[in-house]
């Protein structure tokens, strides 16, 4: 998958800090730092991982198998979460084999 450019607005203080990231030699550039920061945040915020998984599943951008991988739960719990959030479960191409294939 090809990397994509996104833009966002930050405060002047955060902009100054982000611009200093490459000078620290911890990261080669701001993009590498932001990718690591987002992964770290997602790693400690289960609620955020679940919310992201649900949003992507609801928009049909990912399968149930990928949603459970992002959320860090098993298939039955993912289904429960989707039902609790009133997100319609899709039928059809959601076999165990297809989910395992996506996870590998």
KOLGU-4560 file (N, C-alpha, C; in nm, 3 decimals, padded with zeros to 5 digits):
<recs>
<n_xx: 00.084 n_yy: -00.118 n_zz: 00.000 ca_xx: 00.000 ca_yy: 00.000 ca_zz: 00.000 c_xx: 00.089 c_yy: 00.124 c_zz: 00.000 mol: A seq: 1 type: UNK>
<n_xx: 00.056 n_yy: 00.216 n_zz: -00.085 ca_xx: 00.134 ca_yy: 00.339 ca_zz: -00.099 c_xx: 00.101 c_yy: 00.436 c_zz: 00.014 mol: A seq: 2 type: UNK>
<n_xx: 00.204 n_yy: 00.500 n_zz: 00.068 ca_xx: 00.182 ca_yy: 00.602 ca_zz: 00.172 c_xx: 00.108 c_yy: 00.721 c_zz: 00.113 mol: A seq: 3 type: UNK>
<n_xx: 00.027 n_yy: 00.783 n_zz: 00.196 ca_xx: -00.049 ca_yy: 00.899 ca_zz: 00.152 c_xx: -00.017 c_yy: 01.018 c_zz: 00.239 mol: A seq: 4 type: UNK>
<n_xx: -00.031 n_yy: 01.134 n_zz: 00.180 ca_xx: -00.007 ca_yy: 01.260 ca_zz: 00.252 c_xx: -00.139 c_yy: 01.308 c_zz: 00.311 mol: A seq: 5 type: UNK>
<n_xx: -00.134 n_yy: 01.348 n_zz: 00.439 ca_xx: -00.249 ca_yy: 01.413 ca_zz: 00.501 c_xx: -00.200 c_yy: 01.542 c_zz: 00.565 mol: A seq: 6 type: UNK>
<n_xx: -00.292 n_yy: 01.633 n_zz: 00.590 ca_xx: -00.254 ca_yy: 01.757 ca_zz: 00.657 c_xx: -00.350 c_yy: 01.780 c_zz: 00.772 mol: A seq: 7 type: UNK>
<n_xx: -00.304 n_yy: 01.853 n_zz: 00.871 ca_xx: -00.386 ca_yy: 01.885 ca_zz: 00.986 c_xx: -00.334 c_yy: 02.013 c_zz: 01.049 mol: A seq: 8 type: UNK>
<n_xx: -00.415 n_yy: 02.073 n_zz: 01.133 ca_xx: -00.382 ca_yy: 02.199 ca_zz: 01.197 c_xx: -00.334 c_yy: 02.172 c_zz: 01.339 mol: A seq: 9 type: UNK>
<n_xx: -00.225 n_yy: 02.238 n_zz: 01.378 ca_xx: -00.171 ca_yy: 02.224 ca_zz: 01.513 c_xx: -00.145 c_yy: 02.363 c_zz: 01.571 mol: A seq: 10 type: UNK>
<n_xx: -00.132 n_yy: 02.366 n_zz: 01.701 ca_xx: -00.100 ca_yy: 02.493 ca_zz: 01.767 c_xx: 00.044 c_yy: 02.531 c_zz: 01.735 mol: A seq: 11 type: UNK>
<n_xx: 00.079 n_yy: 02.657 n_zz: 01.750 ca_xx: 00.218 ca_yy: 02.699 ca_zz: 01.724 c_xx: 00.318 c_yy: 02.625 c_zz: 01.813 mol: A seq: 12 type: UNK>
<n_xx: 00.279 n_yy: 02.596 n_zz: 01.937 ca_xx: 00.369 ca_yy: 02.524 ca_zz: 02.029 c_xx: 00.396 c_yy: 02.383 c_zz: 01.979 mol: A seq: 13 type: UNK>
<n_xx: 00.290 n_yy: 02.313 n_zz: 01.938 ca_xx: 00.308 ca_yy: 02.177 ca_zz: 01.889 c_xx: 00.386 c_yy: 02.177 c_zz: 01.757 mol: A seq: 14 type: UNK>
<n_xx: 00.361 n_yy: 02.273 n_zz: 01.672 ca_xx: 00.436 ca_yy: 02.283 ca_zz: 01.547 c_xx: 00.586 c_yy: 02.296 c_zz: 01.576 mol: A seq: 15 type: UNK>
<n_xx: 00.621 n_yy: 02.380 n_zz: 01.672 ca_xx: 00.760 ca_yy: 02.400 ca_zz: 01.708 c_xx: 00.822 c_yy: 02.268 c_zz: 01.758 mol: A seq: 16 type: UNK>
<n_xx: 00.748 n_yy: 02.195 n_zz: 01.841 ca_xx: 00.799 ca_yy: 02.068 ca_zz: 01.893 c_xx: 00.814 c_yy: 01.964 c_zz: 01.783 mol: A seq: 17 type: UNK>
<n_xx: 00.715 n_yy: 01.957 n_zz: 01.695 ca_xx: 00.722 ca_yy: 01.860 ca_zz: 01.585 c_xx: 00.840 c_yy: 01.889 c_zz: 01.493 mol: A seq: 18 type: UNK>
<n_xx: 00.863 n_yy: 02.015 n_zz: 01.465 ca_xx: 00.975 ca_yy: 02.051 ca_zz: 01.377 c_xx: 01.110 c_yy: 02.016 c_zz: 01.438 mol: A seq: 19 type: UNK>
<n_xx: 01.116 n_yy: 02.004 n_zz: 01.570 ca_xx: 01.240 ca_yy: 01.968 ca_zz: 01.638 c_xx: 01.266 c_yy: 01.818 c_zz: 01.641 mol: A seq: 20 type: UNK>
<n_xx: 01.165 n_yy: 01.738 n_zz: 01.608 ca_xx: 01.178 ca_yy: 01.592 ca_zz: 01.615 c_xx: 01.299 c_yy: 01.540 c_zz: 01.536 mol: A seq: 21 type: UNK>
<n_xx: 01.318 n_yy: 01.577 n_zz: 01.410 ca_xx: 01.434 ca_yy: 01.525 ca_zz: 01.337 c_xx: 01.568 c_yy: 01.562 c_zz: 01.402 mol: A seq: 22 type: UNK>
<n_xx: 01.574 n_yy: 01.677 n_zz: 01.470 ca_xx: 01.697 ca_yy: 01.720 ca_zz: 01.535 c_xx: 01.736 c_yy: 01.630 c_zz: 01.652 mol: A seq: 23 type: UNK>
<n_xx: 01.638 n_yy: 01.557 n_zz: 01.706 ca_xx: 01.666 ca_yy: 01.470 ca_zz: 01.822 c_xx: 01.739 c_yy: 01.344 c_zz: 01.782 mol: A seq: 24 type: UNK>
<n_xx: 01.734 n_yy: 01.309 n_zz: 01.655 ca_xx: 01.792 ca_yy: 01.187 ca_zz: 01.599 c_xx: 01.718 c_yy: 01.060 c_zz: 01.643 mol: A seq: 25 type: UNK>
<n_xx: 01.606 n_yy: 01.075 n_zz: 01.715 ca_xx: 01.523 ca_yy: 00.960 ca_zz: 01.751 c_xx: 01.445 c_yy: 00.912 c_zz: 01.629 mol: A seq: 26 type: UNK>
<n_xx: 01.403 n_yy: 01.006 n_zz: 01.546 ca_xx: 01.325 ca_yy: 00.976 ca_zz: 01.426 c_xx: 01.386 c_yy: 01.050 c_zz: 01.310 mol: A seq: 27 type: UNK>
<n_xx: 01.376 n_yy: 00.989 n_zz: 01.190 ca_xx: 01.435 ca_yy: 01.051 ca_zz: 01.073 c_xx: 01.354 c_yy: 01.172 c_zz: 01.027 mol: A seq: 28 type: UNK>
<n_xx: 01.221 n_yy: 01.169 n_zz: 01.052 ca_xx: 01.137 ca_yy: 01.283 ca_zz: 01.013 c_xx: 01.009 c_yy: 01.285 c_zz: 01.096 mol: A seq: 29 type: UNK>
<n_xx: 00.929 n_yy: 01.387 n_zz: 01.076 ca_xx: 00.805 ca_yy: 01.403 ca_zz: 01.152 c_xx: 00.707 c_yy: 01.292 c_zz: 01.121 mol: A seq: 30 type: UNK>
<n_xx: 00.701 n_yy: 01.249 n_zz: 00.997 ca_xx: 00.608 ca_yy: 01.142 ca_zz: 00.959 c_xx: 00.637 c_yy: 01.013 c_zz: 01.035 mol: A seq: 31 type: UNK>
<n_xx: 00.764 n_yy: 00.977 n_zz: 01.043 ca_xx: 00.801 ca_yy: 00.855 ca_zz: 01.116 c_xx: 00.762 c_yy: 00.867 c_zz: 01.263 mol: A seq: 32 type: UNK>
<n_xx: 00.785 n_yy: 00.985 n_zz: 01.322 ca_xx: 00.747 ca_yy: 01.009 ca_zz: 01.461 c_xx: 00.596 c_yy: 00.997 c_zz: 01.480 mol: A seq: 33 type: UNK>
<n_xx: 00.519 n_yy: 01.063 n_zz: 01.392 ca_xx: 00.372 ca_yy: 01.061 ca_zz: 01.407 c_xx: 00.316 c_yy: 00.921 c_zz: 01.390 mol: A seq: 34 type: UNK>
<n_xx: 00.371 n_yy: 00.844 n_zz: 01.298 ca_xx: 00.325 ca_yy: 00.707 ca_zz: 01.281 c_xx: 00.350 c_yy: 00.626 c_zz: 01.408 mol: A seq: 35 type: UNK>
<n_xx: 00.467 n_yy: 00.642 n_zz: 01.467 ca_xx: 00.500 ca_yy: 00.572 ca_zz: 01.591 c_xx: 00.410 c_yy: 00.620 c_zz: 01.707 mol: A seq: 36 type: UNK>
<n_xx: 00.386 n_yy: 00.750 n_zz: 01.712 ca_xx: 00.303 ca_yy: 00.807 ca_zz: 01.818 c_xx: 00.160 c_yy: 00.754 c_zz: 01.811 mol: A seq: 37 type: UNK>
<n_xx: 00.105 n_yy: 00.749 n_zz: 01.691 ca_xx: -00.031 ca_yy: 00.698 ca_zz: 01.673 c_xx: -00.038 c_yy: 00.550 c_zz: 01.711 mol: A seq: 38 type: UNK>
<n_xx: 00.059 n_yy: 00.472 n_zz: 01.667 ca_xx: 00.062 ca_yy: 00.330 ca_zz: 01.703 c_xx: 00.071 c_yy: 00.311 c_zz: 01.855 mol: A seq: 39 type: UNK>
<n_xx: 00.152 n_yy: 00.393 n_zz: 01.920 ca_xx: 00.166 ca_yy: 00.384 ca_zz: 02.066 c_xx: 00.035 c_yy: 00.420 c_zz: 02.135 mol: A seq: 40 type: UNK>
<n_xx: -00.030 n_yy: 00.524 n_zz: 02.089 ca_xx: -00.158 ca_yy: 00.565 ca_zz: 02.147 c_xx: -00.264 c_yy: 00.457 c_zz: 02.127 mol: A seq: 41 type: UNK>
<n_xx: -00.271 n_yy: 00.403 n_zz: 02.007 ca_xx: -00.367 ca_yy: 00.296 ca_zz: 01.980 c_xx: -00.337 c_yy: 00.173 c_zz: 02.065 mol: A seq: 42 type: UNK>
<n_xx: -00.210 n_yy: 00.152 n_zz: 02.094 ca_xx: -00.172 ca_yy: 00.037 ca_zz: 02.176 c_xx: -00.220 c_yy: 00.045 c_zz: 02.319 mol: A seq: 43 type: UNK>
<n_xx: -00.231 n_yy: 00.164 n_zz: 02.371 ca_xx: -00.272 ca_yy: 00.179 ca_zz: 02.512 c_xx: -00.418 c_yy: 00.219 c_zz: 02.528 mol: A seq: 44 type: UNK>
<n_xx: -00.484 n_yy: 00.257 n_zz: 02.421 ca_xx: -00.624 ca_yy: 00.300 ca_zz: 02.428 c_xx: -00.715 c_yy: 00.197 c_zz: 02.360 mol: A seq: 45 type: UNK>
<n_xx: -00.752 n_yy: 00.094 n_zz: 02.436 ca_xx: -00.841 ca_yy: -00.010 ca_zz: 02.381 c_xx: -00.971 c_yy: 00.052 c_zz: 02.331 mol: A seq: 46 type: UNK>
<n_xx: -01.025 n_yy: 00.149 n_zz: 02.404 ca_xx: -01.150 ca_yy: 00.212 ca_zz: 02.363 c_xx: -01.137 c_yy: 00.277 c_zz: 02.226 mol: A seq: 47 type: UNK>
<n_xx: -01.022 n_yy: 00.336 n_zz: 02.200 ca_xx: -00.998 ca_yy: 00.400 ca_zz: 02.071 c_xx: -00.985 c_yy: 00.296 c_zz: 01.960 mol: A seq: 48 type: UNK>
<n_xx: -00.913 n_yy: 00.186 n_zz: 01.987 ca_xx: -00.900 ca_yy: 00.079 ca_zz: 01.887 c_xx: -01.038 c_yy: 00.023 c_zz: 01.850 mol: A seq: 49 type: UNK>
<n_xx: -01.122 n_yy: 00.001 n_zz: 01.951 ca_xx: -01.256 ca_yy: -00.052 ca_zz: 01.926 c_xx: -01.337 c_yy: 00.047 c_zz: 01.844 mol: A seq: 50 type: UNK>
<n_xx: -01.331 n_yy: 00.175 n_zz: 01.880 ca_xx: -01.407 ca_yy: 00.277 ca_zz: 01.808 c_xx: -01.362 c_yy: 00.287 c_zz: 01.662 mol: A seq: 51 type: UNK>
<n_xx: -01.233 n_yy: 00.282 n_zz: 01.638 ca_xx: -01.180 ca_yy: 00.288 ca_zz: 01.502 c_xx: -01.225 c_yy: 00.165 c_zz: 01.423 mol: A seq: 52 type: UNK>
<n_xx: -01.213 n_yy: 00.048 n_zz: 01.484 ca_xx: -01.256 ca_yy: -00.075 ca_zz: 01.417 c_xx: -01.403 c_yy: -00.068 c_zz: 01.379 mol: A seq: 53 type: UNK>
<n_xx: -01.486 n_yy: -00.021 n_zz: 01.470 ca_xx: -01.630 ca_yy: -00.010 ca_zz: 01.443 c_xx: -01.658 c_yy: 00.090 c_zz: 01.331 mol: A seq: 54 type: UNK>
<n_xx: -01.592 n_yy: 00.203 n_zz: 01.335 ca_xx: -01.615 ca_yy: 00.305 ca_zz: 01.233 c_xx: -01.576 c_yy: 00.254 c_zz: 01.095 mol: A seq: 55 type: UNK>
<n_xx: -01.462 n_yy: 00.188 n_zz: 01.085 ca_xx: -01.417 ca_yy: 00.136 ca_zz: 00.956 c_xx: -01.507 c_yy: 00.023 c_zz: 00.907 mol: A seq: 56 type: UNK>
<n_xx: -01.551 n_yy: -00.063 n_zz: 00.998 ca_xx: -01.641 ca_yy: -00.172 ca_zz: 00.961 c_xx: -01.774 c_yy: -00.116 c_zz: 00.911 mol: A seq: 57 type: UNK>
<n_xx: -01.827 n_yy: -00.019 n_zz: 00.983 ca_xx: -01.955 ca_yy: 00.040 ca_zz: 00.946 c_xx: -01.949 c_yy: 00.107 c_zz: 00.809 mol: A seq: 58 type: UNK>
<n_xx: -01.834 n_yy: 00.166 n_zz: 00.775 ca_xx: -01.817 ca_yy: 00.231 ca_zz: 00.645 c_xx: -01.779 c_yy: 00.131 c_zz: 00.536 mol: A seq: 59 type: UNK>
<n_xx: -01.776 n_yy: 00.002 n_zz: 00.572 ca_xx: -01.744 ca_yy: -00.106 ca_zz: 00.479 c_xx: -01.601 c_yy: -00.096 c_zz: 00.425 mol: A seq: 60 type: UNK>
<n_xx: -01.512 n_yy: -00.038 n_zz: 00.502 ca_xx: -01.373 ca_yy: -00.027 ca_zz: 00.458 c_xx: -01.290 c_yy: -00.147 c_zz: 00.502 mol: A seq: 61 type: UNK>
<n_xx: -01.340 n_yy: -00.221 n_zz: 00.602 ca_xx: -01.270 ca_yy: -00.341 ca_zz: 00.649 c_xx: -01.371 c_yy: -00.452 c_zz: 00.676 mol: A seq: 62 type: UNK>
<n_xx: -01.318 n_yy: -00.574 n_zz: 00.682 ca_xx: -01.401 ca_yy: -00.690 ca_zz: 00.712 c_xx: -01.414 c_yy: -00.708 c_zz: 00.863 mol: A seq: 63 type: UNK>
<n_xx: -01.499 n_yy: -00.802 n_zz: 00.900 ca_xx: -01.514 ca_yy: -00.836 ca_zz: 01.042 c_xx: -01.382 c_yy: -00.889 c_zz: 01.098 mol: A seq: 64 type: UNK>
<n_xx: -01.312 n_yy: -00.968 n_zz: 01.018 ca_xx: -01.182 ca_yy: -01.020 ca_zz: 01.062 c_xx: -01.081 c_yy: -00.910 c_zz: 01.090 mol: A seq: 65 type: UNK>
<n_xx: -01.075 n_yy: -00.812 n_zz: 01.004 ca_xx: -00.982 ca_yy: -00.700 ca_zz: 01.024 c_xx: -01.028 c_yy: -00.615 c_zz: 01.142 mol: A seq: 66 type: UNK>
<n_xx: -01.160 n_yy: -00.599 n_zz: 01.160 ca_xx: -01.212 ca_yy: -00.522 ca_zz: 01.273 c_xx: -01.171 c_yy: -00.587 c_zz: 01.405 mol: A seq: 67 type: UNK>
<n_xx: -01.183 n_yy: -00.718 n_zz: 01.414 ca_xx: -01.145 ca_yy: -00.785 ca_zz: 01.538 c_xx: -00.995 c_yy: -00.776 c_zz: 01.562 mol: A seq: 68 type: UNK>
<n_xx: -00.917 n_yy: -00.775 n_zz: 01.456 ca_xx: -00.771 ca_yy: -00.760 ca_zz: 01.470 c_xx: -00.737 c_yy: -00.621 c_zz: 01.525 mol: A seq: 69 type: UNK>
<n_xx: -00.798 n_yy: -00.517 n_zz: 01.470 ca_xx: -00.773 ca_yy: -00.381 ca_zz: 01.516 c_xx: -00.818 c_yy: -00.365 c_zz: 01.661 mol: A seq: 70 type: UNK>
<n_xx: -00.937 n_yy: -00.416 n_zz: 01.692 ca_xx: -00.992 ca_yy: -00.401 ca_zz: 01.826 c_xx: -00.921 c_yy: -00.488 c_zz: 01.929 mol: A seq: 71 type: UNK>
<n_xx: -00.856 n_yy: -00.595 n_zz: 01.883 ca_xx: -00.786 ca_yy: -00.684 ca_zz: 01.974 c_xx: -00.879 c_yy: -00.776 c_zz: 02.052 mol: A seq: 72 type: UNK>
<n_xx: -00.986 n_yy: -00.819 n_zz: 01.986 ca_xx: -01.084 ca_yy: -00.908 ca_zz: 02.049 c_xx: -01.111 c_yy: -01.027 c_zz: 01.958 mol: A seq: 73 type: UNK>
<n_xx: -01.176 n_yy: -01.130 n_zz: 02.014 ca_xx: -01.212 ca_yy: -01.244 ca_zz: 01.930 c_xx: -01.339 c_yy: -01.213 c_zz: 01.852 mol: A seq: 74 type: UNK>
<n_xx: -01.373 n_yy: -01.301 n_zz: 01.760 ca_xx: -01.484 ca_yy: -01.275 ca_zz: 01.669 c_xx: -01.617 c_yy: -01.258 c_zz: 01.741 mol: A seq: 75 type: UNK>
<n_xx: -01.642 n_yy: -01.341 n_zz: 01.840 ca_xx: -01.770 ca_yy: -01.330 ca_zz: 01.911 c_xx: -01.781 c_yy: -01.197 c_zz: 01.985 mol: A seq: 76 type: UNK>
<n_xx: -01.671 n_yy: -01.154 n_zz: 02.048 ca_xx: -01.675 ca_yy: -01.025 ca_zz: 02.118 c_xx: -01.691 c_yy: -00.911 c_zz: 02.018 mol: A seq: 77 type: UNK>
<n_xx: -01.627 n_yy: -00.921 n_zz: 01.901 ca_xx: -01.641 ca_yy: -00.815 ca_zz: 01.801 c_xx: -01.785 c_yy: -00.805 c_zz: 01.756 mol: A seq: 78 type: UNK>
<n_xx: -01.848 n_yy: -00.918 n_zz: 01.733 ca_xx: -01.989 ca_yy: -00.918 ca_zz: 01.694 c_xx: -02.074 c_yy: -00.852 c_zz: 01.803 mol: A seq: 79 type: UNK>
<n_xx: -02.047 n_yy: -00.886 n_zz: 01.929 ca_xx: -02.122 ca_yy: -00.826 ca_zz: 02.041 c_xx: -02.105 c_yy: -00.675 c_zz: 02.043 mol: A seq: 80 type: UNK>
<n_xx: -01.983 n_yy: -00.630 n_zz: 02.024 ca_xx: -01.954 ca_yy: -00.486 ca_zz: 02.025 c_xx: -02.031 c_yy: -00.416 c_zz: 01.913 mol: A seq: 81 type: UNK>
<n_xx: -02.030 n_yy: -00.475 n_zz: 01.795 ca_xx: -02.101 ca_yy: -00.415 ca_zz: 01.682 c_xx: -02.251 c_yy: -00.408 c_zz: 01.710 mol: A seq: 82 type: UNK>
<n_xx: -02.306 n_yy: -00.514 n_zz: 01.766 ca_xx: -02.449 ca_yy: -00.515 ca_zz: 01.799 c_xx: -02.479 c_yy: -00.410 c_zz: 01.906 mol: A seq: 83 type: UNK>
<n_xx: -02.393 n_yy: -00.402 n_zz: 02.009 ca_xx: -02.412 ca_yy: -00.301 ca_zz: 02.115 c_xx: -02.412 c_yy: -00.160 c_zz: 02.057 mol: A seq: 84 type: UNK>
<n_xx: -02.334 n_yy: -00.137 n_zz: 01.955 ca_xx: -02.324 ca_yy: -00.004 ca_zz: 01.893 c_xx: -02.424 c_yy: 00.013 c_zz: 01.778 mol: A seq: 85 type: UNK>
<n_xx: -02.513 n_yy: -00.083 n_zz: 01.765 ca_xx: -02.618 ca_yy: -00.081 ca_zz: 01.662 c_xx: -02.560 c_yy: -00.070 c_zz: 01.520 mol: A seq: 86 type: UNK>
<n_xx: -02.451 n_yy: -00.141 n_zz: 01.499 ca_xx: -02.390 ca_yy: -00.148 ca_zz: 01.367 c_xx: -02.430 c_yy: -00.281 c_zz: 01.307 mol: A seq: 87 type: UNK>
<n_xx: -02.490 n_yy: -00.275 n_zz: 01.190 ca_xx: -02.541 ca_yy: -00.394 ca_zz: 01.126 c_xx: -02.428 c_yy: -00.486 c_zz: 01.083 mol: A seq: 88 type: UNK>
<n_xx: -02.440 n_yy: -00.613 n_zz: 01.123 ca_xx: -02.342 ca_yy: -00.713 ca_zz: 01.081 c_xx: -02.366 c_yy: -00.749 c_zz: 00.936 mol: A seq: 89 type: UNK>
<n_xx: -02.261 n_yy: -00.755 n_zz: 00.859 ca_xx: -02.271 ca_yy: -00.795 ca_zz: 00.720 c_xx: -02.272 c_yy: -00.947 c_zz: 00.713 mol: A seq: 90 type: UNK>
<n_xx: -02.340 n_yy: -00.998 n_zz: 00.619 ca_xx: -02.344 ca_yy: -01.143 ca_zz: 00.597 c_xx: -02.266 c_yy: -01.177 c_zz: 00.472 mol: A seq: 91 type: UNK>
<n_xx: -02.227 n_yy: -01.303 n_zz: 00.462 ca_xx: -02.162 ca_yy: -01.345 ca_zz: 00.339 c_xx: -02.018 c_yy: -01.383 c_zz: 00.362 mol: A seq: 92 type: UNK>
<n_xx: -01.929 n_yy: -01.306 n_zz: 00.309 ca_xx: -01.788 ca_yy: -01.341 ca_zz: 00.305 c_xx: -01.720 c_yy: -01.317 c_zz: 00.439 mol: A seq: 93 type: UNK>
<n_xx: -01.771 n_yy: -01.376 n_zz: 00.543 ca_xx: -01.711 ca_yy: -01.362 ca_zz: 00.676 c_xx: -01.684 c_yy: -01.499 c_zz: 00.737 mol: A seq: 94 type: UNK>
<n_xx: -01.630 n_yy: -01.590 n_zz: 00.657 ca_xx: -01.599 ca_yy: -01.722 ca_zz: 00.708 c_xx: -01.470 c_yy: -01.717 c_zz: 00.790 mol: A seq: 95 type: UNK>
<n_xx: -01.450 n_yy: -01.818 n_zz: 00.872 ca_xx: -01.330 ca_yy: -01.825 ca_zz: 00.955 c_xx: -01.206 c_yy: -01.828 c_zz: 00.866 mol: A seq: 96 type: UNK>
<n_xx: -01.214 n_yy: -01.903 n_zz: 00.756 ca_xx: -01.099 ca_yy: -01.913 ca_zz: 00.666 c_xx: -01.062 c_yy: -01.777 c_zz: 00.606 mol: A seq: 97 type: UNK>
<n_xx: -01.163 n_yy: -01.699 n_zz: 00.567 ca_xx: -01.136 ca_yy: -01.567 ca_zz: 00.511 c_xx: -01.076 c_yy: -01.476 c_zz: 00.616 mol: A seq: 98 type: UNK>
<n_xx: -01.125 n_yy: -01.486 n_zz: 00.738 ca_xx: -01.069 ca_yy: -01.402 ca_zz: 00.844 c_xx: -00.925 c_yy: -01.442 c_zz: 00.873 mol: A seq: 99 type: UNK>
<n_xx: -00.898 n_yy: -01.572 n_zz: 00.880 ca_xx: -00.762 ca_yy: -01.618 ca_zz: 00.904 c_xx: -00.668 c_yy: -01.572 c_zz: 00.793 mol: A seq: 100 type: UNK>
<n_xx: -00.718 n_yy: -01.577 n_zz: 00.670 ca_xx: -00.639 ca_yy: -01.534 ca_zz: 00.555 c_xx: -00.603 c_yy: -01.386 c_zz: 00.567 mol: A seq: 101 type: UNK>
<n_xx: -00.698 n_yy: -01.305 n_zz: 00.610 ca_xx: -00.672 ca_yy: -01.161 ca_zz: 00.626 c_xx: -00.571 c_yy: -01.134 c_zz: 00.736 mol: A seq: 102 type: UNK>
<n_xx: -00.572 n_yy: -01.218 n_zz: 00.840 ca_xx: -00.483 ca_yy: -01.196 ca_zz: 00.954 c_xx: -00.341 c_yy: -01.241 c_zz: 00.925 mol: A seq: 103 type: UNK>
<n_xx: -00.321 n_yy: -01.324 n_zz: 00.824 ca_xx: -00.186 ca_yy: -01.373 ca_zz: 00.795 c_xx: -00.112 c_yy: -01.284 c_zz: 00.699 mol: A seq: 104 type: UNK>
</recs>
